[in-house]
Amino acid sequence: MLRTIAGLLLTVSTASAQTPPSATQISAYEGLHRAAHGGDAAAITELAAAGADMNARDDAGRTPAHVAAFASNDDALRALAEAGADMNALENGRYDVVTIAAVADDPEMVELAIDLGNRADLITSRYDGTALIAAAHLGHHEVVRRLIAGGAPLDHVNNLGWTALMEAVVLGDGGPAHVETVDALVTAGADRSIPDRDDVTPLAHAEARGYAEIAALLRNGE
């Protein structure tokens, strides 16, 4: 079991993560991509009225909405959505706006994107995961709460065989942020009994790692 977990952790640590636009890409942006990065909502509205492609892609498959998310430009994202941009588009790394915002620990943009039509249950990333799993992994507990409120699936199992709850334990550090994350998931009704591929539960992993507070949360109500 330990060998299997170690192999999966190596896979996660060496995998390509989200890639924001580089300085070179940003300098080459024109039109909607430039406006999205710069947060220029007025320019977005003007370009949309002139017939600009709201879902144009850069060389990494990013739409203007993805660029606005990476730049944390709420007004730009709102203007794009109002002009008809696809809020559920995936870029080449298979990330959507919500997952980009979740990884950036940007709860306000997460909530805004969901309000604008970005589904919280999209399957994203090379791991066939969700924004909730990504946020739980990182201990972004306020994002986790916003995603749960937005209808994110609590018990989705990614292609590593892990749920959001499992990732909060296996990939977390047992500290306050991950304790809050586990608390949010458990309170919302996440299934604590779903094991990993070795049939080890989140509770067993927490106990093995000495994560006493998390273990207590997982035992509560059993």
C-alpha positions as CSV (number, residue, x, y, z in Angstrom):
1,M,0.0,0.0,0.0
2,L,2.8,2.5,0.9
3,R,4.5,1.8,-2.4
4,T,1.3,2.4,-4.3
5,I,0.7,5.7,-2.5
6,A,4.3,6.8,-3.0
7,G,4.0,6.1,-6.7
8,L,0.8,8.2,-7.0
9,L,2.3,11.0,-5.0
10,L,5.3,11.1,-7.4
11,T,2.8,11.1,-10.4
12,V,1.0,14.1,-8.9
13,S,4.2,16.0,-8.0
14,T,5.7,15.6,-11.5
15,A,2.6,16.2,-13.5
16,S,2.1,19.4,-15.4
17,A,-0.1,21.8,-13.5
18,Q,-2.1,24.8,-14.6
19,T,0.0,27.1,-16.8
20,P,-0.9,30.8,-16.7
21,P,0.0,32.9,-19.8
22,S,3.7,33.7,-19.9
23,A,5.1,37.2,-20.2
24,T,5.8,36.5,-23.9
25,Q,2.2,35.3,-24.6
26,I,0.8,38.3,-22.7
27,S,2.8,40.8,-24.7
28,A,1.5,39.2,-27.9
29,Y,-2.1,39.3,-26.9
30,E,-4.5,41.4,-28.9
31,G,-8.2,42.0,-28.9
32,L,-10.2,40.1,-26.3
33,H,-7.3,38.3,-24.8
34,R,-5.5,41.6,-24.2
35,A,-8.7,43.2,-22.7
36,A,-9.3,40.1,-20.5
37,H,-5.8,40.1,-19.1
38,G,-6.0,43.9,-18.5
39,G,-9.4,43.8,-17.0
40,D,-10.8,46.2,-19.6
41,A,-14.5,45.4,-19.4
42,A,-15.4,48.3,-21.7
43,A,-13.1,47.1,-24.4
44,I,-14.6,43.6,-24.1
45,T,-18.1,45.0,-24.6
46,E,-17.0,47.1,-27.7
47,L,-15.2,44.1,-29.2
48,A,-18.1,41.9,-28.7
49,A,-20.4,44.4,-30.4
50,A,-18.0,44.5,-33.3
51,G,-18.3,40.7,-33.7
52,A,-15.2,39.4,-32.0
53,D,-15.0,35.7,-31.4
54,M,-15.7,35.4,-27.7
55,N,-14.1,32.0,-27.5
56,A,-11.0,32.6,-29.5
57,R,-8.0,30.5,-28.4
58,D,-4.4,31.4,-27.7
59,D,-1.6,28.8,-28.5
60,A,-2.4,27.0,-25.2
61,G,-6.1,26.8,-25.9
62,R,-7.0,29.6,-23.5
63,T,-10.1,31.6,-24.2
64,P,-10.4,35.2,-23.0
65,A,-12.4,33.8,-20.0
66,H,-9.4,31.6,-19.0
67,V,-7.1,34.6,-19.3
68,A,-9.4,36.7,-17.1
69,A,-9.5,33.9,-14.5
70,F,-5.7,33.7,-14.5
71,A,-5.5,37.4,-14.0
72,S,-8.3,37.4,-11.4
73,N,-10.2,40.1,-13.3
74,D,-13.8,39.7,-12.2
75,D,-15.2,42.6,-14.2
76,A,-13.6,41.2,-17.4
77,L,-15.1,37.8,-16.7
78,R,-18.5,39.3,-16.1
79,A,-18.3,41.2,-19.4
80,L,-17.2,38.2,-21.3
81,A,-20.1,36.1,-19.9
82,E,-22.6,38.8,-20.7
83,A,-21.3,38.9,-24.3
84,G,-21.9,35.2,-24.7
85,A,-18.5,33.6,-23.9
86,D,-18.6,29.9,-23.2
87,M,-18.1,29.7,-19.4
88,N,-17.5,25.9,-19.5
89,A,-14.7,25.8,-22.0
90,L,-11.6,23.8,-21.2
91,E,-8.1,24.9,-22.2
92,N,-5.4,22.5,-23.4
93,G,-4.7,21.4,-19.9
94,R,-8.4,20.6,-19.4
95,Y,-9.0,23.4,-16.9
96,D,-12.0,25.7,-16.8
97,V,-12.4,29.1,-15.1
98,V,-13.7,27.6,-11.9
99,T,-10.8,25.2,-11.5
100,I,-8.3,27.9,-12.3
101,A,-9.9,30.1,-9.7
102,A,-10.0,27.3,-7.2
103,V,-6.3,26.5,-7.5
104,A,-5.5,30.2,-7.2
105,D,-7.6,30.3,-3.9
106,D,-9.9,33.0,-5.3
107,P,-13.3,32.2,-3.7
108,E,-14.9,35.4,-5.1
109,M,-14.1,34.4,-8.7
110,V,-15.2,30.8,-8.0
111,E,-18.6,32.1,-6.9
112,L,-18.8,34.6,-9.7
113,A,-18.0,32.0,-12.4
114,I,-20.6,29.7,-11.0
115,D,-23.2,32.5,-11.0
116,L,-22.2,33.2,-14.6
117,G,-22.9,29.7,-15.7
118,N,-19.7,27.8,-15.1
119,R,-20.7,24.4,-13.9
120,A,-19.2,23.2,-10.6
121,D,-19.4,19.6,-11.7
122,L,-17.2,19.7,-14.8
123,I,-14.6,16.9,-15.1
124,T,-11.3,18.8,-15.4
125,S,-7.5,18.2,-15.6
126,R,-5.5,15.2,-16.7
127,Y,-6.7,13.4,-13.5
128,D,-10.4,13.5,-14.5
129,G,-11.0,15.4,-11.3
130,T,-13.1,18.4,-10.3
131,A,-12.5,21.9,-9.0
132,L,-13.5,20.6,-5.6
133,I,-10.8,17.9,-5.6
134,A,-8.2,20.5,-6.7
135,A,-9.2,22.9,-3.9
136,A,-9.4,20.1,-1.3
137,H,-5.9,18.9,-2.2
138,L,-4.5,22.4,-1.6
139,G,-6.5,23.1,1.6
140,H,-8.4,26.1,0.1
141,H,-11.3,25.7,2.5
142,E,-13.2,28.8,1.6
143,V,-13.1,27.8,-2.0
144,V,-14.3,24.3,-1.0
145,R,-17.3,25.9,0.8
146,R,-18.2,28.0,-2.2
147,L,-17.9,25.0,-4.5
148,I,-20.1,22.9,-2.3
149,A,-22.7,25.7,-2.2
150,G,-22.5,25.8,-6.0
151,G,-23.3,22.1,-6.4
152,A,-19.9,20.5,-6.8
153,P,-20.1,16.7,-6.5
154,L,-18.8,15.7,-3.1
155,D,-17.8,12.1,-3.9
156,H,-16.4,12.2,-7.4
157,V,-13.5,9.7,-7.8
158,N,-10.7,10.9,-10.1
159,N,-8.4,8.6,-12.1
160,L,-6.0,8.3,-9.2
161,G,-8.9,6.6,-7.3
162,W,-9.3,9.6,-4.9
163,T,-12.2,11.8,-3.8
164,A,-11.9,15.3,-2.5
165,L,-11.9,14.0,1.0
166,M,-9.1,11.5,0.2
167,E,-7.0,14.2,-1.4
168,A,-7.4,16.5,1.6
169,V,-5.8,13.8,3.7
170,V,-3.3,12.1,1.4
171,L,-2.0,15.3,-0.2
172,G,-2.6,17.7,2.7
173,D,-0.3,18.5,5.6
174,G,-2.8,17.9,8.4
175,G,-2.6,21.6,9.3
176,P,-5.4,24.1,10.0
177,A,-6.3,24.7,6.3
178,H,-6.7,21.0,5.6
179,V,-8.6,20.5,8.9
180,E,-11.1,23.3,7.8
181,T,-11.3,21.6,4.4
182,V,-12.1,18.2,5.8
183,D,-14.6,19.8,8.2
184,A,-16.4,21.5,5.3
185,L,-16.5,18.3,3.3
186,V,-17.7,16.1,6.2
187,T,-20.3,18.7,7.3
188,A,-21.7,18.8,3.7
189,G,-22.1,15.0,3.8
190,A,-19.0,13.7,1.9
191,D,-18.8,9.9,2.0
192,R,-16.1,9.1,4.5
193,S,-16.1,5.4,3.7
194,I,-14.9,5.6,0.1
195,P,-11.4,4.0,0.1
196,D,-8.5,4.4,-2.2
197,R,-7.5,1.6,-4.7
198,D,-5.8,-0.3,-1.8
199,D,-9.0,-0.2,0.2
200,V,-7.6,2.3,2.7
201,T,-10.1,4.9,4.0
202,P,-9.4,8.6,4.6
203,L,-9.6,7.9,8.3
204,A,-7.0,5.1,8.1
205,H,-4.7,7.5,6.2
206,A,-5.3,10.3,8.7
207,E,-4.5,8.0,11.6
208,A,-1.3,6.7,9.9
209,R,-0.1,10.2,9.3
210,G,-0.9,11.4,12.9
211,Y,-3.4,13.9,11.8
212,A,-5.4,13.8,15.0
213,E,-7.8,16.6,14.3
214,I,-8.7,15.3,10.9
215,A,-9.1,11.8,12.3
216,A,-11.5,13.1,14.9
217,L,-13.6,14.8,12.3
218,L,-13.7,11.6,10.2
219,R,-14.7,9.5,13.2
220,N,-17.5,11.9,14.3
221,G,-20.9,10.3,13.7
222,E,-19.6,6.9,12.8
